[in-house]
Structure formats: structure tokens, C-alpha cells
């Protein structure tokens, strides 16, 4: 069935959209799926995830799956599309959904945010179809590289678009794992932005007319992006490239606010983020155990809420 477009996704002159980039960190506090756990499940070799951890993350998946990442994920579809939220996680996801974000981006394949917005999201198949939308940039929802396809979730101010920027479990062919897929995705970014904003400059609407949002890339480049629970690992080459592209944008645009506790092993990554004009926010916390991370996320959610409210 052809899905409804939502032309109301618009960025107005002088507006800096408020964008949440939400990774897997909050899920991990209470035993959610981990990268090592995923690798163990797709492993078709005699190696362990521990033995290959020195490799870039996408290459770990390629090696352990014997370059059959897509087939392995299809085998795991049933497991990845179950959702039982711990009460703490449910509470904090609901707090984030209650904030006046213009857009939410997640590299997660799973559906914790959707289940926090609607507990029956995965239990009733028609629910997902009810929420699925696409921008006017495509004629129908995408099966692969999901630059234009999103879920329109109930949130603070009516609805908020949620983009699974690296694909989603219900569409295993859309999941980005392995350098081949990262490279193709990066090519899509470059092709879109070259056409959308020639010479690294978005042309905003005049006389109060807004810029129709055709892709989540518009939100990332132009908005104030609050990154929480996403490690910004150096292997995430597409998002590092996109952060550099954001820095080069010549139209008025927002920044990236990266929330992560301080630790010695992350010092060089934080320095690189700052080189791309990101603001690294540790909340004065470092070298944390699991309980410390729980406290960090509680403080970070509160701080993001304060900042978003002040901007509004």
C-alpha cells in the first residue's frame, strides 16, 4: 500500500531544528542488545568477537559472518523485533519523546523508541504500517538506504519523525553492516547533498517560506544535534563524513552536542570531534561503571531537556 507523504516536514528561515541522535547506550544500562552479542549471533567462524575486536566494527561483522551479514540478519529478524522495555528505559525514552524535538535519528536497528511511544507497535503488525511515512523526496518507502523513510511517532508537539539511519530489523536488506554497505550509503549521502545544497550551501526559503525536508540529512546538517548513547566510534565513517560536511555548510546551521562520560581511551576521539566543531559534554563524569552510566544518562536527559526548552 502506498504510504502517505507528510509535506509538513519543513525548516523555516532562521530556524535551527532540534534533533536527537540516539544510540544504543541507554539500552545497554539494563542489559539491552550489545555489539558483541550481535557479533556472537552472526558468527560462522572459529573466531570469537574478542579475537577480532582490533578490526573496525563493520569488518568484524563481515569476517564473522563470512560476508553473509544480510543473510545472518534475516535469520535474527524474529529476535530483533521483540521489545520488552525495562521500566527505567521506558521512563527515559518517554522523557525524550516528551521534549520538543523536530526530528529523532537512531542508528539502532531495533524499536525501543517506537515501543515507548506505543507499546503495541510490534505486537500488532498494522501499527508499524500505520506510522510509516516517507518524504516527498521519494515515491514510496525505501527498502534499502533509508534517507527518506521514517516513522511518525506521537510525541510532545503532535508527532515527531524517527529515522532509522542505518536501517531497521523488519527490513534486513536495509541494515548497514560491512564496508561495502557503508561505502554505498556514503555515496548516497554525497549524491543527495551535492544536488540539494550545491557548493555546501542550502538555499533557504524567502519571505517566510520554509525549506521542505526531503531527507533526514537536511535535519542533521542544519539542526542542533544532541547525540546521546551513541559512541561515535571512528569506524562509523558515514557519520564522521557527515559531521565534516556539516562543518563545511555555509548556510546558517546548528552544532553537534556530544554527550559521553570522559575516559582516557576516548580523549583522542573527543579531540577529533572538537576539530569538527562538535561540543563534547561529559557532565564532569568519567571512568564509570554500569551504575555510573545510569546516573550519567539520567543527568544527560535532564540537561538535554533544559537546553531544548531554552532554545524553544
Order of alpha helices (4+ residues) and beta strands (2+ residues): beta-beta-alpha-alpha-alpha-alpha-alpha-alpha-beta-alpha-alpha-beta-beta-beta-alpha-beta-alpha-beta-alpha-beta-alpha-beta-alpha
